Amino acid sequence: MMRYSLLILIFCFFISCDQGKRLRVDDLKSGRYKTVLEDEQTESYATRNDSIQIEEYQGSVDTFDIKWIDQFEYVLTKSRPKTLLDSTPFHVKITSIKKNGYEFSAYYKGSKFKQKGTAYKLDIK
């Protein structure tokens, strides 16, 4: 009986060791990301610090101000809006954290339009 207990203890120790580095919420506030929407055909790239995001999409580059509401939600607003839609805040809710990024759902304030997707962190150390 003692031998089985020891084997179980050793097995549990090895399982709990080195599962690889997992992202923490604080790791998501800066870095370079590839975002893929739910349709798996729409993708963009973004570089972010905790207050600004520069996004590249289909050859154009936009700068967004970021306001973090809490650890799992932030709001993007274009720094230099050209249209009414550009000036509408875009709310992003992190729904799950993965080893290499996070899943999210997002919407424009006051709209029923919703997007879901995955943001993959490209500069994981």
Secondary structure by P-SEA (a helix, b strand, c coil): caaaaaaaaaaaaaaacccccccccccccbbbbbbbcccccccccccccccbbbbbcccbbbbbbbbbcccccbbbbbcccccccccbbbbbbbccccccccccccccccccbbbbbbbbbcccc
